[in-house]
Structure formats: C-alpha cells, structure tokens
Amino acid sequence: MVLSSIVESINKISTLNEQIAIASNEQTTGLNQLGKAMNLLDLTVQDNAAAADNIASSANEMLSQSSNMNGTVVEINTLISGRKVA
C-alpha cells in the first residue's frame, strides 16, 4: 500500500514536471515572438521618425520657395503697375 502510494506520487510529480516543461517551452516561444514584435515596432518607429524629418525638411523648403515666389509676384505687380522696383 505504501509502495503503491509512493509510485502514484512519483507519477504525479512526473506529470507535473512534463507540464512545467511544456509551459516553459510555450513561454520561451512567446518571449521570442514578443522580442520579434518589439524589433519590428522599433524599426517602424525609426521609419516614422525619418519620414517626419523628411516632411519637416520639405515643409521648410516649400516655405522658402513660397517666400521667394511671393517676392517675385510683388516685383511683377510693381512692374505691371509702372512703379519702380526698389
């Protein structure tokens, strides 16, 4: 009776160890997937930052060009109206 109880306990412990091993493998897989997702997120953030820099640079260039164009339009209007350009 005692021996069969010991064998039964050993079998339960063995089953629990197997379940722990399976859970550990699942956690490892999940952590690996999480790491890959974080790397992808980091790349996306870097791409977005680069795109934002490009947009800001383009906006500044457009502002400069519009200022130049405004000056040109003022000169043309002045020439058309017959007034001397300073």
N, CA, C and O atoms as a GROMACS GRO file, in nm:
protein
  344
    1MET      N    1   0.083  -0.119   0.000
    1MET     CA    2   0.000   0.000   0.000
    1MET      C    3   0.087   0.125   0.000
    1MET      O    4   0.062   0.217  -0.078
    2VAL      N    5   0.187   0.131   0.084
    2VAL     CA    6   0.276   0.245   0.092
    2VAL      C    7   0.355   0.258  -0.038
    2VAL      O    8   0.374   0.368  -0.090
    3LEU      N    9   0.400   0.145  -0.090
    3LEU     CA   10   0.477   0.146  -0.214
    3LEU      C   11   0.393   0.196  -0.330
    3LEU      O   12   0.441   0.275  -0.412
    4SER      N   13   0.270   0.154  -0.339
    4SER     CA   14   0.183   0.199  -0.448
    4SER      C   15   0.153   0.349  -0.434
    4SER      O   16   0.138   0.418  -0.535
    5SER      N   17   0.144   0.398  -0.313
    5SER     CA   18   0.122   0.541  -0.288
    5SER      C   19   0.244   0.621  -0.333
    5SER      O   20   0.231   0.729  -0.391
    6ILE      N   21   0.361   0.567  -0.305
    6ILE     CA   22   0.486   0.633  -0.348
    6ILE      C   23   0.494   0.636  -0.500
    6ILE      O   24   0.530   0.738  -0.559
    7VAL      N   25   0.460   0.525  -0.564
    7VAL     CA   26   0.464   0.517  -0.711
    7VAL      C   27   0.364   0.616  -0.770
    7VAL      O   28   0.394   0.684  -0.868
    8GLU      N   29   0.246   0.623  -0.711
    8GLU     CA   30   0.144   0.716  -0.759
    8GLU      C   31   0.192   0.861  -0.745
    8GLU      O   32   0.172   0.943  -0.835
    9SER      N   33   0.255   0.893  -0.634
    9SER     CA   34   0.308   1.027  -0.613
    9SER      C   35   0.419   1.059  -0.713
    9SER      O   36   0.427   1.170  -0.765
   10ILE      N   37   0.503   0.961  -0.739
   10ILE     CA   38   0.610   0.981  -0.836
   10ILE      C   39   0.552   1.005  -0.975
   10ILE      O   40   0.600   1.091  -1.049
   11ASN      N   41   0.448   0.931  -1.010
   11ASN     CA   42   0.382   0.951  -1.140
   11ASN      C   43   0.321   1.091  -1.149
   11ASN      O   44   0.329   1.155  -1.253
   12LYS      N   45   0.260   1.138  -1.041
   12LYS     CA   46   0.202   1.273  -1.039
   12LYS      C   47   0.312   1.377  -1.056
   12LYS      O   48   0.297   1.474  -1.131
   13ILE      N   49   0.421   1.357  -0.985
   13ILE     CA   50   0.534   1.451  -0.996
   13ILE      C   51   0.590   1.451  -1.137
   13ILE      O   52   0.625   1.556  -1.191
   14SER      N   53   0.599   1.335  -1.196
   14SER     CA   54   0.649   1.324  -1.333
   14SER      C   55   0.557   1.399  -1.430
   14SER      O   56   0.603   1.469  -1.519
   15THR      N   57   0.426   1.382  -1.411
   15THR     CA   58   0.329   1.452  -1.495
   15THR      C   59   0.341   1.602  -1.476
   15THR      O   60   0.338   1.678  -1.573
   16LEU      N   61   0.356   1.646  -1.353
   16LEU     CA   62   0.371   1.789  -1.326
   16LEU      C   63   0.499   1.843  -1.389
   16LEU      O   64   0.499   1.954  -1.443
   17ASN      N   65   0.607   1.768  -1.381
   17ASN     CA   66   0.733   1.810  -1.444
   17ASN      C   67   0.718   1.824  -1.595
   17ASN      O   68   0.772   1.917  -1.655
   18GLU      N   69   0.645   1.732  -1.656
   18GLU     CA   70   0.621   1.739  -1.800
   18GLU      C   71   0.539   1.863  -1.834
   18GLU      O   72   0.567   1.932  -1.932
   19GLN      N   73   0.438   1.891  -1.752
   19GLN     CA   74   0.355   2.009  -1.776
   19GLN      C   75   0.437   2.138  -1.758
   19GLN      O   76   0.419   2.235  -1.832
   20ILE      N   77   0.524   2.138  -1.660
   20ILE     CA   78   0.611   2.254  -1.639
   20ILE      C   79   0.703   2.274  -1.759
   20ILE      O   80   0.724   2.387  -1.803
   21ALA      N   81   0.758   2.165  -1.811
   21ALA     CA   82   0.846   2.173  -1.927
   21ALA      C   83   0.771   2.228  -2.048
   21ALA      O   84   0.823   2.311  -2.123
   22ILE      N   85   0.650   2.180  -2.068
   22ILE     CA   86   0.568   2.228  -2.180
   22ILE      C   87   0.538   2.377  -2.164
   22ILE      O   88   0.550   2.453  -2.260
   23ALA      N   89   0.500   2.417  -2.043
   23ALA     CA   90   0.470   2.558  -2.017
   23ALA      C   91   0.594   2.644  -2.037
   23ALA      O   92   0.584   2.755  -2.089
   24SER      N   93   0.709   2.595  -1.996
   24SER     CA   94   0.834   2.670  -2.014
   24SER      C   95   0.865   2.689  -2.162
   24SER      O   96   0.907   2.797  -2.203
   25ASN      N   97   0.844   2.585  -2.241
   25ASN     CA   98   0.865   2.596  -2.386
   25ASN      C   99   0.769   2.696  -2.447
   25ASN      O  100   0.808   2.774  -2.534
   26GLU      N  101   0.644   2.694  -2.403
   26GLU     CA  102   0.546   2.789  -2.454
   26GLU      C  103   0.584   2.932  -2.416
   26GLU      O  104   0.569   3.024  -2.497
   27GLN      N  105   0.633   2.950  -2.295
   27GLN     CA  106   0.678   3.084  -2.254
   27GLN      C  107   0.797   3.129  -2.336
   27GLN      O  108   0.804   3.246  -2.376
   28THR      N  109   0.889   3.040  -2.362
   28THR     CA  110   1.006   3.074  -2.444
   28THR      C  111   0.961   3.116  -2.584
   28THR      O  112   1.010   3.215  -2.638
   29THR      N  113   0.869   3.041  -2.641
   29THR     CA  114   0.817   3.075  -2.774
   29THR      C  115   0.748   3.211  -2.770
   29THR      O  116   0.769   3.294  -2.859
   30GLY      N  117   0.668   3.235  -2.667
   30GLY     CA  118   0.600   3.364  -2.654
   30GLY      C  119   0.697   3.479  -2.638
   30GLY      O  120   0.678   3.585  -2.697
   31LEU      N  121   0.801   3.459  -2.559
   31LEU     CA  122   0.902   3.564  -2.540
   31LEU      C  123   0.978   3.591  -2.669
   31LEU      O  124   1.010   3.706  -2.699
   32ASN      N  125   1.007   3.488  -2.745
   32ASN     CA  126   1.074   3.506  -2.875
   32ASN      C  127   0.986   3.587  -2.969
   32ASN      O  128   1.033   3.677  -3.038
   33GLN      N  129   0.856   3.554  -2.971
   33GLN     CA  130   0.763   3.628  -3.056
   33GLN      C  131   0.753   3.773  -3.011
   33GLN      O  132   0.746   3.863  -3.094
   34LEU      N  133   0.751   3.795  -2.882
   34LEU     CA  134   0.745   3.930  -2.828
   34LEU      C  135   0.871   4.009  -2.867
   34LEU      O  136   0.862   4.127  -2.903
   35GLY      N  137   0.986   3.945  -2.859
   35GLY     CA  138   1.111   4.010  -2.900
   35GLY      C  139   1.108   4.050  -3.046
   35GLY      O  140   1.151   4.160  -3.081
   36LYS      N  141   1.058   3.961  -3.131
   36LYS     CA  142   1.048   3.992  -3.274
   36LYS      C  143   0.952   4.108  -3.297
   36LYS      O  144   0.978   4.196  -3.379
   37ALA      N  145   0.841   4.108  -3.226
   37ALA     CA  146   0.743   4.216  -3.240
   37ALA      C  147   0.802   4.350  -3.194
   37ALA      O  148   0.778   4.453  -3.256
   38MET      N  149   0.878   4.348  -3.087
   38MET     CA  150   0.941   4.471  -3.037
   38MET      C  151   1.044   4.524  -3.137
   38MET      O  152   1.053   4.644  -3.158
   39ASN      N  153   1.120   4.434  -3.198
   39ASN     CA  154   1.217   4.476  -3.301
   39ASN      C  155   1.146   4.538  -3.420
   39ASN      O  156   1.190   4.640  -3.473
   40LEU      N  157   1.035   4.478  -3.461
   40LEU     CA  158   0.958   4.532  -3.573
   40LEU      C  159   0.899   4.668  -3.536
   40LEU      O  160   0.900   4.760  -3.618
   41LEU      N  161   0.850   4.681  -3.415
   41LEU     CA  162   0.797   4.809  -3.369
   41LEU      C  163   0.906   4.915  -3.368
   41LEU      O  164   0.882   5.029  -3.407
   42ASP      N  165   1.026   4.879  -3.323
   42ASP     CA  166   1.138   4.972  -3.321
   42ASP      C  167   1.172   5.019  -3.462
   42ASP      O  168   1.196   5.138  -3.484
   43LEU      N  169   1.174   4.927  -3.558
   43LEU     CA  170   1.202   4.964  -3.697
   43LEU      C  171   1.096   5.058  -3.750
   43LEU      O  172   1.126   5.153  -3.822
   44THR      N  173   0.970   5.031  -3.716
   44THR     CA  174   0.861   5.115  -3.762
   44THR      C  175   0.872   5.255  -3.703
   44THR      O  176   0.849   5.354  -3.773
   45VAL      N  177   0.906   5.264  -3.576
   45VAL     CA  178   0.924   5.395  -3.512
   45VAL      C  179   1.039   5.471  -3.579
   45VAL      O  180   1.028   5.592  -3.603
   46GLN      N  181   1.147   5.402  -3.609
   46GLN     CA  182   1.260   5.467  -3.676
   46GLN      C  183   1.221   5.516  -3.815
   46GLN      O  184   1.258   5.626  -3.855
   47ASP      N  185   1.144   5.433  -3.888
   47ASP     CA  186   1.097   5.474  -4.021
   47ASP      C  187   1.007   5.596  -4.011
   47ASP      O  188   1.017   5.689  -4.091
   48ASN      N  189   0.918   5.596  -3.912
   48ASN     CA  190   0.827   5.710  -3.893
   48ASN      C  191   0.904   5.836  -3.858
   48ASN      O  192   0.870   5.945  -3.905
   49ALA      N  193   1.006   5.823  -3.776
   49ALA     CA  194   1.087   5.940  -3.739
   49ALA      C  195   1.159   5.995  -3.862
   49ALA      O  196   1.166   6.117  -3.881
   50ALA      N  197   1.212   5.907  -3.943
   50ALA     CA  198   1.280   5.952  -4.066
   50ALA      C  199   1.181   6.019  -4.160
   50ALA      O  200   1.213   6.121  -4.221
   51ALA      N  201   1.062   5.964  -4.171
   51ALA     CA  202   0.960   6.024  -4.257
   51ALA      C  203   0.920   6.161  -4.204
   51ALA      O  204   0.902   6.255  -4.282
   52ALA      N  205   0.906   6.174  -4.073
   52ALA     CA  206   0.871   6.304  -4.014
   52ALA      C  207   0.980   6.406  -4.041
   52ALA      O  208   0.950   6.522  -4.070
   53ASP      N  209   1.106   6.366  -4.033
   53ASP     CA  210   1.218   6.456  -4.063
   53ASP      C  211   1.211   6.502  -4.209
   53ASP      O  212   1.232   6.619  -4.240
   54ASN      N  213   1.182   6.407  -4.299
   54ASN     CA  214   1.172   6.441  -4.440
   54ASN      C  215   1.057   6.537  -4.466
   54ASN      O  216   1.070   6.631  -4.545
   55ILE      N  217   0.945   6.515  -4.399
   55ILE     CA  218   0.830   6.603  -4.416
   55ILE      C  219   0.862   6.743  -4.365
   55ILE      O  220   0.828   6.842  -4.429
   56ALA      N  221   0.927   6.751  -4.250
   56ALA     CA  222   0.963   6.881  -4.194
   56ALA      C  223   1.059   6.954  -4.287
   56ALA      O  224   1.046   7.074  -4.309
   57SER      N  225   1.155   6.883  -4.341
   57SER     CA  226   1.251   6.943  -4.435
   57SER      C  227   1.179   6.992  -4.560
   57SER      O  228   1.207   7.102  -4.609
   58SER      N  229   1.088   6.912  -4.611
   58SER     CA  230   1.011   6.952  -4.730
   58SER      C  231   0.924   7.074  -4.700
   58SER      O  232   0.913   7.164  -4.783
   59ALA      N  233   0.864   7.078  -4.582
   59ALA     CA  234   0.780   7.192  -4.544
   59ALA      C  235   0.864   7.319  -4.536
   59ALA      O  236   0.821   7.425  -4.581
   60ASN      N  237   0.984   7.308  -4.480
   60ASN     CA  238   1.072   7.424  -4.473
   60ASN      C  239   1.113   7.472  -4.612
   60ASN      O  240   1.119   7.592  -4.638
   61GLU      N  241   1.142   7.378  -4.699
   61GLU     CA  242   1.181   7.412  -4.836
   61GLU      C  243   1.064   7.480  -4.908
   61GLU      O  244   1.083   7.578  -4.980
   62MET      N  245   0.943   7.428  -4.889
   62MET     CA  246   0.825   7.488  -4.951
   62MET      C  247   0.801   7.629  -4.897
   62MET      O  248   0.764   7.719  -4.972
   63LEU      N  249   0.823   7.648  -4.769
   63LEU     CA  250   0.807   7.782  -4.709
   63LEU      C  251   0.906   7.880  -4.772
   63LEU      O  252   0.869   7.993  -4.804
   64SER      N  253   1.029   7.836  -4.790
   64SER     CA  254   1.130   7.921  -4.851
   64SER      C  255   1.093   7.954  -4.995
   64SER      O  256   1.104   8.069  -5.038
   65GLN      N  257   1.050   7.854  -5.069
   65GLN     CA  258   1.012   7.875  -5.209
   65GLN      C  259   0.890   7.967  -5.221
   65GLN      O  260   0.883   8.050  -5.311
   66SER      N  261   0.794   7.951  -5.130
   66SER     CA  262   0.675   8.037  -5.136
   66SER      C  263   0.711   8.182  -5.103
   66SER      O  264   0.653   8.275  -5.159
   67SER      N  265   0.806   8.199  -5.012
   67SER     CA  266   0.852   8.335  -4.980
   67SER      C  267   0.919   8.398  -5.102
   67SER      O  268   0.894   8.514  -5.135
   68ASN      N  269   1.004   8.320  -5.168
   68ASN     CA  270   1.070   8.369  -5.290
   68ASN      C  271   0.967   8.400  -5.398
   68ASN      O  272   0.978   8.501  -5.468
   69MET      N  273   0.867   8.313  -5.412
   69MET     CA  274   0.764   8.333  -5.514
   69MET      C  275   0.683   8.460  -5.482
   69MET      O  276   0.647   8.535  -5.572
   70ASN      N  277   0.655   8.481  -5.355
   70ASN     CA  278   0.581   8.600  -5.315
   70ASN      C  279   0.658   8.725  -5.354
   70ASN      O  280   0.601   8.822  -5.404
   71GLY      N  281   0.789   8.723  -5.330
   71GLY     CA  282   0.873   8.837  -5.370
   71GLY      C  283   0.869   8.860  -5.520
   71GLY      O  284   0.864   8.974  -5.566
   72THR      N  285   0.871   8.752  -5.595
   72THR     CA  286   0.866   8.763  -5.740
   72THR      C  287   0.734   8.821  -5.786
   72THR      O  288   0.730   8.905  -5.876
   73VAL      N  289   0.625   8.776  -5.726
   73VAL     CA  290   0.492   8.827  -5.761
   73VAL      C  291   0.483   8.977  -5.729
   73VAL      O  292   0.426   9.053  -5.807
   74VAL      N  293   0.537   9.018  -5.616
   74VAL     CA  294   0.538   9.161  -5.580
   74VAL      C  295   0.614   9.240  -5.686
   74VAL      O  296   0.569   9.346  -5.728
   75GLU      N  297   0.730   9.189  -5.730
   75GLU     CA  298   0.808   9.258  -5.832
   75GLU      C  299   0.732   9.266  -5.963
   75GLU      O  300   0.732   9.370  -6.029
   76ILE      N  301   0.666   9.158  -6.001
   76ILE     CA  302   0.589   9.158  -6.127
   76ILE      C  303   0.475   9.258  -6.118
   76ILE      O  304   0.452   9.335  -6.211
   77ASN      N  305   0.403   9.257  -6.006
   77ASN     CA  306   0.293   9.352  -5.989
   77ASN      C  307   0.342   9.496  -5.993
   77ASN      O  308   0.276   9.584  -6.049
   78THR      N  309   0.459   9.518  -5.935
   78THR     CA  310   0.516   9.652  -5.936
   78THR      C  311   0.552   9.693  -6.079
   78THR      O  312   0.527   9.806  -6.119
   79LEU      N  313   0.610   9.602  -6.155
   79LEU     CA  314   0.645   9.630  -6.295
   79LEU      C  315   0.519   9.655  -6.378
   79LEU      O  316   0.516   9.743  -6.463
   80ILE      N  317   0.416   9.576  -6.351
   80ILE     CA  318   0.292   9.591  -6.427
   80ILE      C  319   0.226   9.724  -6.396
   80ILE      O  320   0.172   9.788  -6.486
   81SER      N  321   0.230   9.766  -6.272
   81SER     CA  322   0.165   9.892  -6.233
   81SER      C  323   0.248  10.013  -6.272
   81SER      O  324   0.201  10.126  -6.261
   82GLY      N  325   0.369   9.992  -6.317
   82GLY     CA  326   0.453  10.101  -6.363
   82GLY      C  327   0.534  10.168  -6.255
   82GLY      O  328   0.601  10.268  -6.282
   83ARG      N  329   0.529  10.119  -6.137
   83ARG     CA  330   0.609  10.178  -6.031
   83ARG      C  331   0.748  10.118  -6.033
   83ARG      O  332   0.767  10.003  -6.075
   84LYS      N  333   0.844  10.194  -5.989
   84LYS     CA  334   0.983  10.150  -5.990
   84LYS      C  335   1.006  10.053  -5.876
   84LYS      O  336   0.961  10.076  -5.764
   85VAL      N  337   1.078   9.943  -5.905
   85VAL     CA  338   1.112   9.846  -5.803
   85VAL      C  339   1.234   9.896  -5.728
   85VAL      O  340   1.333   9.935  -5.790
   86ALA      N  341   1.228   9.894  -5.597
   86ALA     CA  342   1.340   9.944  -5.517
   86ALA      C  343   1.453   9.847  -5.515
   86ALA      O  344   1.555   9.873  -5.452
   0.00000   0.00000   0.00000
